[in-house]
């Protein structure tokens, strides 16, 4: 039986609900704080070691408990200057929709609980 490592990067707001769903389905999950991506926001990385036949079920749990979010993108790296410029121009910063999650499924050579 092959083993897989699922690495799911989700928004912080979705992490508690996702961890609860995974553990209630008898999957053990490890939660790590992370930062990165296009918007450089804080995220949560959740890792789960599972049998290969459980991959689709875990991916469905992630898809069902992670949600896309809408965030304003500030086009200028100087936030105070941007807010003054936008206020003067009466413009709103553009909004983007983030993905529900970024998920990697990796082969595991070995998996042990010690």
N, CA, C and O atoms as a GROMACS GRO file, in nm:
protein
  456
    1UNK      N    1   0.085  -0.118   0.000
    1UNK     CA    2   0.000   0.000   0.000
    1UNK      C    3   0.089   0.124   0.000
    1UNK      O    4   0.173   0.138   0.089
    2UNK      N    5   0.072   0.213  -0.099
    2UNK     CA    6   0.150   0.336  -0.109
    2UNK      C    7   0.098   0.442  -0.014
    2UNK      O    8  -0.020   0.446   0.018
    3UNK      N    9   0.189   0.527   0.029
    3UNK     CA   10   0.152   0.637   0.117
    3UNK      C   11   0.174   0.769   0.046
    3UNK      O   12   0.262   0.782  -0.040
    4UNK      N   13   0.092   0.868   0.081
    4UNK     CA   14   0.101   1.001   0.023
    4UNK      C   15   0.110   1.105   0.134
    4UNK      O   16   0.062   1.083   0.246
    5UNK      N   17   0.171   1.216   0.102
    5UNK     CA   18   0.173   1.332   0.192
    5UNK      C   19   0.095   1.442   0.122
    5UNK      O   20   0.132   1.487   0.014
    6UNK      N   21  -0.014   1.486   0.185
    6UNK     CA   22  -0.093   1.596   0.131
    6UNK      C   23  -0.051   1.722   0.206
    6UNK      O   24  -0.056   1.727   0.329
    7UNK      N   25  -0.011   1.823   0.131
    7UNK     CA   26   0.027   1.952   0.186
    7UNK      C   27  -0.074   2.053   0.133
    7UNK      O   28  -0.076   2.082   0.013
    8UNK      N   29  -0.158   2.106   0.222
    8UNK     CA   30  -0.262   2.201   0.182
    8UNK      C   31  -0.232   2.337   0.244
    8UNK      O   32  -0.218   2.348   0.366
    9UNK      N   33  -0.223   2.438   0.160
    9UNK     CA   34  -0.199   2.575   0.208
    9UNK      C   35  -0.333   2.648   0.195
    9UNK      O   36  -0.386   2.664   0.085
   10UNK      N   37  -0.385   2.692   0.310
   10UNK     CA   38  -0.518   2.755   0.314
   10UNK      C   39  -0.509   2.889   0.386
   10UNK      O   40  -0.410   2.919   0.454
   11UNK      N   41  -0.613   2.970   0.372
   11UNK     CA   42  -0.623   3.095   0.445
   11UNK      C   43  -0.636   3.064   0.594
   11UNK      O   44  -0.696   2.964   0.631
   12UNK      N   45  -0.581   3.148   0.678
   12UNK     CA   46  -0.589   3.129   0.823
   12UNK      C   47  -0.733   3.113   0.870
   12UNK      O   48  -0.761   3.034   0.960
   13UNK      N   49  -0.825   3.188   0.809
   13UNK     CA   50  -0.966   3.183   0.849
   13UNK      C   51  -1.028   3.045   0.829
   13UNK      O   52  -1.126   3.012   0.897
   14UNK      N   53  -0.975   2.965   0.739
   14UNK     CA   54  -1.032   2.834   0.708
   14UNK      C   55  -0.965   2.720   0.784
   14UNK      O   56  -1.014   2.607   0.782
   15UNK      N   57  -0.854   2.746   0.849
   15UNK     CA   58  -0.772   2.639   0.906
   15UNK      C   59  -0.842   2.561   1.016
   15UNK      O   60  -0.838   2.438   1.015
   16UNK      N   61  -0.906   2.628   1.111
   16UNK     CA   62  -0.969   2.557   1.222
   16UNK      C   63  -1.077   2.462   1.173
   16UNK      O   64  -1.082   2.346   1.215
   17UNK      N   65  -1.162   2.510   1.085
   17UNK     CA   66  -1.271   2.427   1.031
   17UNK      C   67  -1.215   2.307   0.954
   17UNK      O   68  -1.267   2.197   0.964
   18UNK      N   69  -1.110   2.329   0.879
   18UNK     CA   70  -1.049   2.222   0.801
   18UNK      C   71  -0.984   2.118   0.893
   18UNK      O   72  -1.002   1.998   0.871
   19UNK      N   73  -0.911   2.162   0.992
   19UNK     CA   74  -0.849   2.068   1.087
   19UNK      C   75  -0.957   1.986   1.157
   19UNK      O   76  -0.942   1.865   1.172
   20UNK      N   77  -1.065   2.050   1.200
   20UNK     CA   78  -1.175   1.979   1.265
   20UNK      C   79  -1.235   1.873   1.173
   20UNK      O   80  -1.264   1.761   1.216
   21UNK      N   81  -1.254   1.908   1.045
   21UNK     CA   82  -1.312   1.814   0.949
   21UNK      C   83  -1.219   1.695   0.925
   21UNK      O   84  -1.264   1.581   0.915
   22UNK      N   85  -1.090   1.722   0.915
   22UNK     CA   86  -0.994   1.614   0.893
   22UNK      C   87  -0.988   1.520   1.014
   22UNK      O   88  -0.991   1.398   0.999
   23UNK      N   89  -0.979   1.578   1.133
   23UNK     CA   90  -0.968   1.492   1.251
   23UNK      C   91  -1.098   1.417   1.280
   23UNK      O   92  -1.094   1.305   1.330
   24UNK      N   93  -1.212   1.477   1.249
   24UNK     CA   94  -1.338   1.405   1.269
   24UNK      C   95  -1.354   1.290   1.169
   24UNK      O   96  -1.434   1.199   1.191
   25UNK      N   97  -1.278   1.294   1.059
   25UNK     CA   98  -1.277   1.184   0.962
   25UNK      C   99  -1.160   1.090   0.988
   25UNK      O  100  -1.125   1.008   0.903
   26UNK      N  101  -1.100   1.101   1.105
   26UNK     CA  102  -0.990   1.015   1.151
   26UNK      C  103  -0.859   1.033   1.075
   26UNK      O  104  -0.780   0.940   1.064
   27UNK      N  105  -0.836   1.152   1.023
   27UNK     CA  106  -0.707   1.184   0.963
   27UNK      C  107  -0.629   1.270   1.062
   27UNK      O  108  -0.682   1.366   1.118
   28UNK      N  109  -0.504   1.235   1.084
   28UNK     CA  110  -0.418   1.315   1.170
   28UNK      C  111  -0.353   1.423   1.084
   28UNK      O  112  -0.300   1.395   0.977
   29UNK      N  113  -0.358   1.545   1.133
   29UNK     CA  114  -0.308   1.657   1.055
   29UNK      C  115  -0.214   1.741   1.142
   29UNK      O  116  -0.234   1.755   1.262
   30UNK      N  117  -0.114   1.796   1.078
   30UNK     CA  118  -0.022   1.888   1.144
   30UNK      C  119  -0.040   2.025   1.082
   30UNK      O  120  -0.047   2.040   0.960
   31UNK      N  121  -0.048   2.124   1.169
   31UNK     CA  122  -0.074   2.262   1.126
   31UNK      C  123   0.052   2.346   1.146
   31UNK      O  124   0.113   2.345   1.252
   32UNK      N  125   0.090   2.419   1.040
   32UNK     CA  126   0.208   2.506   1.044
   32UNK      C  127   0.170   2.646   0.998
   32UNK      O  128   0.096   2.662   0.901
   33UNK      N  129   0.219   2.747   1.067
   33UNK     CA  130   0.198   2.884   1.021
   33UNK      C  131   0.290   2.909   0.902
   33UNK      O  132   0.405   2.867   0.903
   34UNK      N  133   0.239   2.978   0.801
   34UNK     CA  134   0.321   3.007   0.683
   34UNK      C  135   0.281   3.142   0.624
   34UNK      O  136   0.174   3.194   0.653
   35UNK      N  137   0.369   3.195   0.543
   35UNK     CA  138   0.344   3.322   0.476
   35UNK      C  139   0.398   3.312   0.335
   35UNK      O  140   0.499   3.247   0.310
   36UNK      N  141   0.328   3.375   0.243
   36UNK     CA  142   0.382   3.376   0.107
   36UNK      C  143   0.274   3.398   0.005
   36UNK      O  144   0.162   3.436   0.038
   37UNK      N  145   0.310   3.374  -0.118
   37UNK     CA  146   0.215   3.389  -0.226
   37UNK      C  147   0.208   3.530  -0.278
   37UNK      O  148   0.283   3.619  -0.236
   38UNK      N  149   0.118   3.548  -0.372
   38UNK     CA  150   0.101   3.674  -0.443
   38UNK      C  151   0.073   3.791  -0.349
   38UNK      O  152   0.130   3.899  -0.366
   39UNK      N  153  -0.015   3.770  -0.249
   39UNK     CA  154  -0.053   3.880  -0.161
   39UNK      C  155   0.031   3.886  -0.033
   39UNK      O  156   0.011   3.975   0.050
   40UNK      N  157   0.123   3.792  -0.017
   40UNK     CA  158   0.213   3.788   0.098
   40UNK      C  159   0.136   3.793   0.231
   40UNK      O  160   0.175   3.862   0.325
   41UNK      N  161   0.027   3.720   0.236
   41UNK     CA  162  -0.056   3.714   0.356
   41UNK      C  163  -0.020   3.591   0.438
   41UNK      O  164   0.039   3.496   0.388
   42UNK      N  165  -0.056   3.596   0.567
   42UNK     CA  166  -0.037   3.480   0.652
   42UNK      C  167  -0.129   3.368   0.609
   42UNK      O  168  -0.246   3.391   0.579
   43UNK      N  169  -0.078   3.248   0.605
   43UNK     CA  170  -0.153   3.129   0.568
   43UNK      C  171  -0.131   3.022   0.672
   43UNK      O  172  -0.053   3.039   0.766
   44UNK      N  173  -0.201   2.911   0.655
   44UNK     CA  174  -0.177   2.793   0.736
   44UNK      C  175  -0.146   2.679   0.641
   44UNK      O  176  -0.219   2.657   0.544
   45UNK      N  177  -0.039   2.607   0.667
   45UNK     CA  178  -0.004   2.489   0.590
   45UNK      C  179  -0.041   2.368   0.674
   45UNK      O  180   0.003   2.355   0.788
   46UNK      N  181  -0.122   2.280   0.617
   46UNK     CA  182  -0.168   2.160   0.685
   46UNK      C  183  -0.108   2.040   0.612
   46UNK      O  184  -0.122   2.027   0.491
   47UNK      N  185  -0.041   1.952   0.687
   47UNK     CA  186   0.017   1.833   0.626
   47UNK      C  187  -0.049   1.709   0.685
   47UNK      O  188  -0.074   1.700   0.805
   48UNK      N  189  -0.077   1.612   0.595
   48UNK     CA  190  -0.147   1.490   0.634
   48UNK      C  191  -0.080   1.373   0.563
   48UNK      O  192  -0.070   1.373   0.440
   49UNK      N  193  -0.035   1.275   0.638
   49UNK     CA  194   0.017   1.151   0.581
   49UNK      C  195  -0.096   1.049   0.573
   49UNK      O  196  -0.160   1.019   0.674
   50UNK      N  197  -0.122   0.997   0.452
   50UNK     CA  198  -0.238   0.910   0.433
   50UNK      C  199  -0.207   0.795   0.337
   50UNK      O  200  -0.112   0.803   0.259
   51UNK      N  201  -0.286   0.688   0.343
   51UNK     CA  202  -0.276   0.585   0.240
   51UNK      C  203  -0.319   0.641   0.105
   51UNK      O  204  -0.404   0.730   0.098
   52UNK      N  205  -0.262   0.590   0.000
   52UNK     CA  206  -0.289   0.639  -0.135
   52UNK      C  207  -0.438   0.642  -0.168
   52UNK      O  208  -0.485   0.734  -0.235
   53UNK      N  209  -0.513   0.541  -0.122
   53UNK     CA  210  -0.656   0.535  -0.156
   53UNK      C  211  -0.739   0.642  -0.085
   53UNK      O  212  -0.857   0.657  -0.116
   54UNK      N  213  -0.681   0.716   0.010
   54UNK     CA  214  -0.754   0.821   0.082
   54UNK      C  215  -0.735   0.960   0.022
   54UNK      O  216  -0.794   1.056   0.070
   55UNK      N  217  -0.653   0.970  -0.083
   55UNK     CA  218  -0.621   1.103  -0.138
   55UNK      C  219  -0.747   1.178  -0.181
   55UNK      O  220  -0.764   1.294  -0.144
   56UNK      N  221  -0.835   1.115  -0.258
   56UNK     CA  222  -0.954   1.185  -0.305
   56UNK      C  223  -1.044   1.231  -0.191
   56UNK      O  224  -1.101   1.340  -0.197
   57UNK      N  225  -1.057   1.149  -0.087
   57UNK     CA  226  -1.140   1.189   0.026
   57UNK      C  227  -1.081   1.311   0.097
   57UNK      O  228  -1.154   1.404   0.132
   58UNK      N  229  -0.950   1.311   0.118
   58UNK     CA  230  -0.886   1.426   0.183
   58UNK      C  231  -0.898   1.550   0.095
   58UNK      O  232  -0.923   1.659   0.146
   59UNK      N  233  -0.879   1.536  -0.035
   59UNK     CA  234  -0.894   1.652  -0.125
   59UNK      C  235  -1.037   1.705  -0.122
   59UNK      O  236  -1.058   1.826  -0.129
   60UNK      N  237  -1.135   1.617  -0.112
   60UNK     CA  238  -1.274   1.661  -0.101
   60UNK      C  239  -1.299   1.735   0.030
   60UNK      O  240  -1.374   1.833   0.032
   61UNK      N  241  -1.239   1.690   0.137
   61UNK     CA  242  -1.252   1.760   0.266
   61UNK      C  243  -1.192   1.900   0.256
   61UNK      O  244  -1.251   1.997   0.303
   62UNK      N  245  -1.073   1.908   0.196
   62UNK     CA  246  -1.010   2.040   0.179
   62UNK      C  247  -1.099   2.130   0.094
   62UNK      O  248  -1.122   2.245   0.131
   63UNK      N  249  -1.148   2.080  -0.017
   63UNK     CA  250  -1.233   2.160  -0.106
   63UNK      C  251  -1.362   2.204  -0.037
   63UNK      O  252  -1.413   2.312  -0.065
   64UNK      N  253  -1.413   2.121   0.053
   64UNK     CA  254  -1.538   2.155   0.120
   64UNK      C  255  -1.523   2.248   0.238
   64UNK      O  256  -1.622   2.305   0.285
   65UNK      N  257  -1.402   2.265   0.288
   65UNK     CA  258  -1.383   2.347   0.408
   65UNK      C  259  -1.288   2.464   0.388
   65UNK      O  260  -1.259   2.536   0.484
   66UNK      N  261  -1.239   2.484   0.269
   66UNK     CA  262  -1.159   2.602   0.236
   66UNK      C  263  -1.242   2.685   0.140
   66UNK      O  264  -1.311   2.632   0.053
   67UNK      N  265  -1.234   2.815   0.156
   67UNK     CA  266  -1.320   2.904   0.079
   67UNK      C  267  -1.236   3.010   0.007
   67UNK      O  268  -1.134   3.055   0.059
   68UNK      N  269  -1.278   3.049  -0.113
   68UNK     CA  270  -1.209   3.160  -0.177
   68UNK      C  271  -1.236   3.289  -0.100
   68UNK      O  272  -1.342   3.304  -0.040
   69UNK      N  273  -1.143   3.378  -0.099
   69UNK     CA  274  -1.157   3.506  -0.030
   69UNK      C  275  -1.135   3.618  -0.129
   69UNK      O  276  -1.065   3.602  -0.229
   70UNK      N  277  -1.194   3.732  -0.100
   70UNK     CA  278  -1.173   3.851  -0.182
   70UNK      C  279  -1.087   3.948  -0.102
   70UNK      O  280  -1.115   3.977   0.014
   71UNK      N  281  -0.982   3.998  -0.167
   71UNK     CA  282  -0.893   4.092  -0.102
   71UNK      C  283  -0.859   4.204  -0.197
   71UNK      O  284  -0.847   4.185  -0.318
   72UNK      N  285  -0.845   4.323  -0.140
   72UNK     CA  286  -0.802   4.437  -0.219
   72UNK      C  287  -0.651   4.432  -0.237
   72UNK      O  288  -0.577   4.401  -0.143
   73UNK      N  289  -0.606   4.462  -0.357
   73UNK     CA  290  -0.464   4.463  -0.388
   73UNK      C  291  -0.419   4.607  -0.395
   73UNK      O  292  -0.470   4.687  -0.474
   74UNK      N  293  -0.323   4.640  -0.312
   74UNK     CA  294  -0.268   4.775  -0.314
   74UNK      C  295  -0.155   4.776  -0.415
   74UNK      O  296  -0.055   4.707  -0.396
   75UNK      N  297  -0.169   4.853  -0.525
   75UNK     CA  298  -0.070   4.849  -0.632
   75UNK      C  299   0.063   4.913  -0.598
   75UNK      O  300   0.160   4.894  -0.671
   76UNK      N  301   0.070   4.987  -0.489
   76UNK     CA  302   0.191   5.059  -0.454
   76UNK      C  303   0.252   4.995  -0.329
   76UNK      O  304   0.177   4.967  -0.235
   77UNK      N  305   0.383   4.971  -0.323
   77UNK     CA  306   0.443   4.911  -0.204
   77UNK      C  307   0.446   5.004  -0.084
   77UNK      O  308   0.486   4.963   0.025
   78UNK      N  309   0.405   5.130  -0.100
   78UNK     CA  310   0.402   5.227   0.009
   78UNK      C  311   0.258   5.252   0.048
   78UNK      O  312   0.195   5.343  -0.008
   79UNK      N  313   0.201   5.174   0.143
   79UNK     CA  314   0.058   5.179   0.173
   79UNK      C  315   0.006   5.317   0.207
   79UNK      O  316  -0.104   5.352   0.164
   80UNK      N  317   0.080   5.399   0.281
   80UNK     CA  318   0.028   5.530   0.318
   80UNK      C  319   0.018   5.621   0.196
   80UNK      O  320  -0.078   5.697   0.183
   81UNK      N  321   0.114   5.613   0.108
   81UNK     CA  322   0.109   5.692  -0.014
   81UNK      C  323  -0.006   5.646  -0.103
   81UNK      O  324  -0.076   5.728  -0.162
   82UNK      N  325  -0.027   5.515  -0.112
   82UNK     CA  326  -0.135   5.461  -0.193
   82UNK      C  327  -0.271   5.507  -0.143
   82UNK      O  328  -0.355   5.548  -0.222
   83UNK      N  329  -0.293   5.499  -0.011
   83UNK     CA  330  -0.423   5.537   0.041
   83UNK      C  331  -0.450   5.685   0.018
   83UNK      O  332  -0.564   5.724  -0.010
   84UNK      N  333  -0.347   5.770   0.030
   84UNK     CA  334  -0.365   5.912   0.002
   84UNK      C  335  -0.396   5.933  -0.145
   84UNK      O  336  -0.486   6.009  -0.180
   85UNK      N  337  -0.320   5.864  -0.233
   85UNK     CA  338  -0.340   5.877  -0.377
   85UNK      C  339  -0.479   5.828  -0.416
   85UNK      O  340  -0.547   5.893  -0.495
   86UNK      N  341  -0.523   5.714  -0.363
   86UNK     CA  342  -0.655   5.660  -0.396
   86UNK      C  343  -0.766   5.748  -0.344
   86UNK      O  344  -0.868   5.766  -0.411
   87UNK      N  345  -0.747   5.805  -0.223
   87UNK     CA  346  -0.849   5.894  -0.170
   87UNK      C  347  -0.861   6.018  -0.257
   87UNK      O  348  -0.972   6.065  -0.285
   88UNK      N  349  -0.748   6.070  -0.300
   88UNK     CA  350  -0.750   6.190  -0.384
   88UNK      C  351  -0.816   6.160  -0.518
   88UNK      O  352  -0.887   6.245  -0.573
   89UNK      N  353  -0.795   6.041  -0.572
   89UNK     CA  354  -0.853   6.005  -0.701
   89UNK      C  355  -0.992   5.944  -0.686
   89UNK      O  356  -1.057   5.916  -0.786
   90UNK      N  357  -1.037   5.924  -0.562
   90UNK     CA  358  -1.168   5.863  -0.536
   90UNK      C  359  -1.178   5.724  -0.597
   90UNK      O  360  -1.283   5.687  -0.650
   91UNK      N  361  -1.071   5.647  -0.591
   91UNK     CA  362  -1.069   5.514  -0.650
   91UNK      C  363  -1.055   5.409  -0.541
   91UNK      O  364  -0.997   5.435  -0.435
   92UNK      N  365  -1.107   5.292  -0.568
   92UNK     CA  366  -1.091   5.177  -0.480
   92UNK      C  367  -0.976   5.092  -0.534
   92UNK      O  368  -0.959   5.081  -0.655
   93UNK      N  369  -0.898   5.031  -0.445
   93UNK     CA  370  -0.795   4.940  -0.496
   93UNK      C  371  -0.862   4.819  -0.562
   93UNK      O  372  -0.971   4.779  -0.520
   94UNK      N  373  -0.800   4.762  -0.663
   94UNK     CA  374  -0.859   4.646  -0.730
   94UNK      C  375  -0.872   4.528  -0.634
   94UNK      O  376  -0.792   4.512  -0.542
   95UNK      N  377  -0.974   4.446  -0.657
   95UNK     CA  378  -1.000   4.331  -0.572
   95UNK      C  379  -0.970   4.204  -0.650
   95UNK      O  380  -1.001   4.193  -0.768
   96UNK      N  381  -0.909   4.107  -0.583
   96UNK     CA  382  -0.882   3.977  -0.643
   96UNK      C  383  -0.946   3.869  -0.558
   96UNK      O  384  -0.967   3.887  -0.438
   97UNK      N  385  -0.978   3.757  -0.621
   97UNK     CA  386  -1.030   3.642  -0.550
   97UNK      C  387  -0.918   3.540  -0.537
   97UNK      O  388  -0.856   3.502  -0.637
   98UNK      N  389  -0.893   3.496  -0.415
   98UNK     CA  390  -0.789   3.397  -0.393
   98UNK      C  391  -0.846   3.258  -0.415
   98UNK      O  392  -0.968   3.239  -0.412
   99UNK      N  393  -0.760   3.162  -0.438
   99UNK     CA  394  -0.801   3.022  -0.451
   99UNK      C  395  -0.846   2.971  -0.315
   99UNK      O  396  -0.812   3.028  -0.212
  100UNK      N  397  -0.924   2.863  -0.315
  100UNK     CA  398  -0.963   2.800  -0.190
  100UNK      C  399  -0.839   2.751  -0.115
  100UNK      O  400  -0.823   2.775   0.004
  101UNK      N  401  -0.752   2.683  -0.188
  101UNK     CA  402  -0.632   2.625  -0.128
  101UNK      C  403  -0.533   2.592  -0.239
  101UNK      O  404  -0.570   2.578  -0.355
  102UNK      N  405  -0.409   2.581  -0.199
  102UNK     CA  406  -0.306   2.526  -0.288
  102UNK      C  407  -0.267   2.394  -0.225
  102UNK      O  408  -0.228   2.388  -0.108
  103UNK      N  409  -0.276   2.285  -0.304
  103UNK     CA  410  -0.256   2.151  -0.248
  103UNK      C  411  -0.150   2.077  -0.329
  103UNK      O  412  -0.154   2.076  -0.452
  104UNK      N  413  -0.058   2.014  -0.258
  104UNK     CA  414   0.043   1.929  -0.318
  104UNK      C  415   0.021   1.787  -0.265
  104UNK      O  416  -0.004   1.768  -0.146
  105UNK      N  417   0.029   1.689  -0.353
  105UNK     CA  418   0.021   1.548  -0.312
  105UNK      C  419   0.153   1.484  -0.352
  105UNK      O  420   0.188   1.477  -0.470
  106UNK      N  421   0.225   1.438  -0.252
  106UNK     CA  422   0.360   1.386  -0.272
  106UNK      C  423   0.367   1.239  -0.234
  106UNK      O  424   0.298   1.194  -0.142
  107UNK      N  425   0.451   1.164  -0.304
  107UNK     CA  426   0.477   1.025  -0.266
  107UNK      C  427   0.561   1.022  -0.139
  107UNK      O  428   0.653   1.102  -0.122
  108UNK      N  429   0.527   0.929  -0.050
  108UNK     CA  430   0.606   0.909   0.071
  108UNK      C  431   0.682   0.778   0.060
  108UNK      O  432   0.623   0.674   0.030
  109UNK      N  433   0.809   0.782   0.084
  109UNK     CA  434   0.888   0.660   0.084
  109UNK      C  435   0.862   0.580   0.212
  109UNK      O  436   0.862   0.457   0.212
  110UNK      N  437   0.841   0.654   0.320
  110UNK     CA  438   0.823   0.588   0.450
  110UNK      C  439   0.736   0.675   0.539
  110UNK      O  440   0.747   0.798   0.536
  111UNK      N  441   0.651   0.612   0.618
  111UNK     CA  442   0.564   0.683   0.711
  111UNK      C  443   0.555   0.604   0.839
  111UNK      O  444   0.516   0.487   0.839
  112UNK      N  445   0.592   0.667   0.951
  112UNK     CA  446   0.587   0.599   1.080
  112UNK      C  447   0.535   0.696   1.185
  112UNK      O  448   0.562   0.816   1.179
  113UNK      N  449   0.460   0.643   1.280
  113UNK     CA  450   0.423   0.720   1.398
  113UNK      C  451   0.504   0.663   1.513
  113UNK      O  452   0.489   0.546   1.548
  114UNK      N  453   0.589   0.743   1.571
  114UNK     CA  454   0.678   0.696   1.678
  114UNK      C  455   0.636   0.758   1.810
  114UNK      O  456   0.698   0.731   1.914
   0.00000   0.00000   0.00000
